[in-house]
Amino acid sequence: MKGGYLKLELRRVLREPGTILFVLGFPAAFYVLEVIIFQGQWPEEKAQYEPAAVLMPAMAAWGVLISGMLVGTRVVNERKAGWQRQLRLTPLTSGHYLLGKAAVGMAVAVPPPFVVALVGALFLDVRLEPTGWLFVTLLVSIGGLPFAVLGLFIGQMGTRENVQQITIIGMLVLAIFGGIFIPLQSLPTWFTYISYVTPSYWLSELGKSGLSGEGVGAQNPVLAGAVLLAWSVVLAAAVIWRYRHDSART
């Protein structure tokens, strides 16, 4: 049952080509735009660092962020259509349902970092050590777990009327205060303090940790992973609470 449900969910996602193109194309296009913008503004003291390499982890994180949070829209539609009530009549437990949704969100979040890395390597002449590529692609994808769970939470809390607004605002807030769109070095100091409590900052830092040999990995990857895991646990508890609360009402 669990395997069958997971396959069903993956097939449903793959039937939405617009969503797939969005999560693949938008981060890659934004990555190129960011490099163009910052190419002429890069501080002289950092001239030894190519902006394409430094910005790559942030744009990979952006792709993972939007991929995970878009889960919320599908969950809201299922709630409205009564699909969740139908599933409660099957042997599928609430935990397996939520785990399947999170797994699909994670699966969708795998390709964007690889696409961003491919654009960097083929078109922006980014050259990294194998460890750097590993962090920017695979580990950033795995680190996207809290965003898939956050998408689930938004789907459980929102309605068809407001889920898109909540998701978009959430994406922008996490991206801005996580230092994804604009490097924190270019922003006031208080931005940095806020960034420390956002999972988006730590996901970007996880990717940058692979560039530590070039002096741009400011954080310990173990610390970044621990913070992302803590966010995942807290959000998962909130999702389970909301799901059970919704089940009790229906």
Secondary structure in CASP SS format (residue, H / E / C, confidence):
PFRMAT SS
TARGET T0000
AUTHOR 0000-0000-0000
METHOD secondary structure of the structure
MODEL  1
M C 1.00
K H 1.00
G H 1.00
G H 1.00
Y H 1.00
L H 1.00
K H 1.00
L H 1.00
E H 1.00
L H 1.00
R H 1.00
R H 1.00
V H 1.00
L H 1.00
R C 1.00
E C 1.00
P H 1.00
G H 1.00
T H 1.00
I H 1.00
L H 1.00
F H 1.00
V H 1.00
L H 1.00
G H 1.00
F H 1.00
P H 1.00
A H 1.00
A H 1.00
F H 1.00
Y H 1.00
V H 1.00
L H 1.00
E H 1.00
V H 1.00
I H 1.00
I H 1.00
F H 1.00
Q H 1.00
G C 1.00
Q C 1.00
W C 1.00
P C 1.00
E H 1.00
E H 1.00
K H 1.00
A C 1.00
Q C 1.00
Y C 1.00
E C 1.00
P H 1.00
A H 1.00
A H 1.00
V H 1.00
L H 1.00
M H 1.00
P H 1.00
A H 1.00
M H 1.00
A H 1.00
A H 1.00
W H 1.00
G H 1.00
V H 1.00
L H 1.00
I H 1.00
S H 1.00
G H 1.00
M H 1.00
L C 1.00
V H 1.00
G H 1.00
T H 1.00
R H 1.00
V H 1.00
V H 1.00
N H 1.00
E H 1.00
R H 1.00
K H 1.00
A H 1.00
G C 1.00
W H 1.00
Q H 1.00
R H 1.00
Q H 1.00
L H 1.00
R C 1.00
L C 1.00
T C 1.00
P C 1.00
L C 1.00
T C 1.00
S H 1.00
G H 1.00
H H 1.00
Y H 1.00
L H 1.00
L H 1.00
G H 1.00
K H 1.00
A H 1.00
A H 1.00
V H 1.00
G H 1.00
M H 1.00
A H 1.00
V H 1.00
A H 1.00
V C 1.00
P H 1.00
P H 1.00
P H 1.00
F H 1.00
V H 1.00
V H 1.00
A H 1.00
L H 1.00
V H 1.00
G H 1.00
A H 1.00
L H 1.00
F H 1.00
L C 1.00
D C 1.00
V C 1.00
R C 1.00
L C 1.00
E C 1.00
P H 1.00
T H 1.00
G H 1.00
W H 1.00
L H 1.00
F H 1.00
V H 1.00
T H 1.00
L H 1.00
L H 1.00
V H 1.00
S H 1.00
I H 1.00
G C 1.00
G C 1.00
L H 1.00
P H 1.00
F H 1.00
A H 1.00
V H 1.00
L H 1.00
G H 1.00
L H 1.00
F H 1.00
I H 1.00
G H 1.00
Q H 1.00
M H 1.00
G C 1.00
T C 1.00
R C 1.00
E C 1.00
N C 1.00
V H 1.00
Q H 1.00
Q H 1.00
I H 1.00
T H 1.00
I H 1.00
I H 1.00
G H 1.00
M H 1.00
L H 1.00
V H 1.00
L H 1.00
A H 1.00
I H 1.00
F H 1.00
G C 1.00
G C 1.00
I C 1.00
F C 1.00
I C 1.00
P C 1.00
L H 1.00
Q H 1.00
S H 1.00
L C 1.00
P C 1.00
T H 1.00
W H 1.00
F H 1.00
T H 1.00
Y H 1.00
I H 1.00
S H 1.00
Y C 1.00
V C 1.00
T C 1.00
P H 1.00
S H 1.00
Y H 1.00
W H 1.00
L H 1.00
S H 1.00
E H 1.00
L H 1.00
G H 1.00
K H 1.00
S H 1.00
G H 1.00
L H 1.00
S H 1.00
G H 1.00
E H 1.00
G C 1.00
V C 1.00
G C 1.00
A C 1.00
Q C 1.00
N C 1.00
P H 1.00
V H 1.00
L H 1.00
A H 1.00
G H 1.00
A H 1.00
V H 1.00
L H 1.00
L H 1.00
A H 1.00
W H 1.00
S H 1.00
V H 1.00
V H 1.00
L H 1.00
A H 1.00
A H 1.00
A H 1.00
V H 1.00
I H 1.00
W H 1.00
R H 1.00
Y H 1.00
R H 1.00
H H 1.00
D H 1.00
S H 1.00
A H 1.00
R H 1.00
T C 1.00
END
